[in-house]
Amino acid sequence: MAKRYLAFVWDGPERDVLDVLAEPDASESGIVISDAPDVLLFRVLDANDEPTGAIVGVEIIDFLSFDDWDAVPALDVPVSPLDASNVPLRIEVQRLQQKLRAEIVAAATANPR
């Protein structure tokens, strides 16, 4: 069985969508809408190619302003192959959001228009 880890993909502030995918499981997944309007779930496909299985990823729309942390599901997957701390996904995503916000502020301060 392949080792599982989380991959984080954020395309920048213009699109502002964060994808968090459990690799390699997410390659066999489909997207379903969650109860939260800014969160989509990646679920494993069943025998009929329907996304009904385990959650293997999440997509957060408007990530920089996102604050519905209860809508982010727990994924029992290490953040990276080197990470053994198993920090909850919502905590790791909140840290990433804070880091990206700080980087955007720093870039705007360094390059005023």
Wavefront OBJ file of the C-alpha trace (Angstrom):
o trace
v 0.000 0.000 0.000
v 1.340 3.434 -0.962
v 2.060 5.945 1.763
v -0.631 8.608 2.013
v 0.010 12.291 2.561
v -1.761 15.601 1.950
v -0.999 17.838 -1.001
v -1.954 21.522 -0.757
v -2.632 23.511 -3.947
v -3.465 27.232 -3.944
v -3.415 29.169 -7.220
v -3.055 32.619 -5.696
v -5.276 35.442 -4.531
v -6.939 36.030 -7.922
v -8.628 32.609 -7.967
v -8.365 32.039 -4.183
v -9.259 28.348 -4.099
v -7.388 25.883 -1.894
v -7.387 22.178 -2.721
v -6.196 19.724 -0.076
v -5.900 16.215 -1.462
v -4.881 12.927 0.137
v -2.376 11.489 -2.289
v -2.492 9.034 -4.001
v -6.173 8.394 -3.103
v -7.515 11.625 -4.623
v -6.705 10.480 -8.157
v -9.669 8.086 -7.905
v -12.142 10.601 -6.494
v -15.079 12.757 -7.466
v -16.339 16.057 -6.099
v -19.515 16.411 -4.045
v -21.059 19.533 -2.568
v -21.012 19.779 1.210
v -23.460 21.575 3.466
v -21.133 24.594 3.530
v -21.355 26.719 0.353
v -17.587 27.368 0.215
v -16.476 23.749 0.745
v -16.449 20.894 -1.756
v -15.493 17.361 -0.757
v -13.472 14.856 -2.762
v -14.810 11.344 -2.129
v -13.559 7.993 -3.384
v -15.579 6.695 -6.334
v -17.640 3.539 -5.834
v -18.075 0.701 -8.370
v -20.547 2.868 -10.320
v -18.133 5.839 -10.418
v -20.257 7.714 -7.892
v -18.413 9.775 -5.240
v -19.794 7.987 -2.176
v -16.692 6.622 -0.441
v -14.290 8.051 2.085
v -13.404 11.750 2.001
v -9.932 12.091 0.450
v -9.810 15.831 -0.073
v -11.444 19.190 0.308
v -11.714 22.342 -1.802
v -12.196 25.691 -0.061
v -13.475 28.586 -2.166
v -12.514 32.160 -1.186
v -9.813 30.682 1.019
v -8.259 33.928 2.261
v -11.561 35.051 3.809
v -12.839 31.580 4.744
v -13.859 31.152 8.396
v -16.304 28.203 8.567
v -13.729 25.875 10.131
v -16.357 23.401 11.340
v -17.068 22.602 7.671
v -13.528 21.290 7.131
v -13.587 17.522 7.668
v -10.918 15.597 9.498
v -8.702 13.508 7.247
v -6.624 10.809 8.892
v -3.644 11.474 6.651
v -0.240 12.962 7.557
v 0.421 16.424 6.118
v 3.580 15.168 4.418
v 5.575 11.939 4.198
v 7.977 13.456 6.748
v 5.302 14.629 9.210
v 4.426 12.297 12.056
v 2.643 14.877 14.236
v -0.777 14.249 12.647
v -2.015 17.802 13.258
v -5.764 18.099 12.509
v -6.426 19.304 8.978
v -8.352 22.406 10.048
v -5.417 23.542 12.207
v -2.951 23.038 9.353
v -5.243 24.877 6.925
v -5.706 27.771 9.375
v -1.919 28.058 9.676
v -1.596 28.118 5.896
v -4.280 30.808 5.628
v -2.494 32.997 8.190
v 0.816 32.539 6.363
v -0.667 33.430 2.968
v -2.456 36.479 4.372
v 0.820 37.704 5.907
v 2.687 37.148 2.620
v 0.078 39.131 0.683
v 0.255 42.018 3.167
v 4.056 41.979 3.035
v 4.046 41.986 -0.784
v 1.554 44.870 -0.883
v 3.661 46.863 1.594
v 6.848 46.235 -0.366
v 5.236 47.106 -3.715
v 2.691 49.901 -3.158
v 0.876 51.063 -6.275
l 1 2 3 4 5 6 7 8 9 10 11 12 13 14 15 16 17 18 19 20 21 22 23 24 25 26 27 28 29 30 31 32 33 34 35 36 37 38 39 40 41 42 43 44 45 46 47 48 49 50 51 52 53 54 55 56 57 58 59 60 61 62 63 64 65 66 67 68 69 70 71 72 73 74 75 76 77 78 79 80 81 82 83 84 85 86 87 88 89 90 91 92 93 94 95 96 97 98 99 100 101 102 103 104 105 106 107 108 109 110 111 112 113
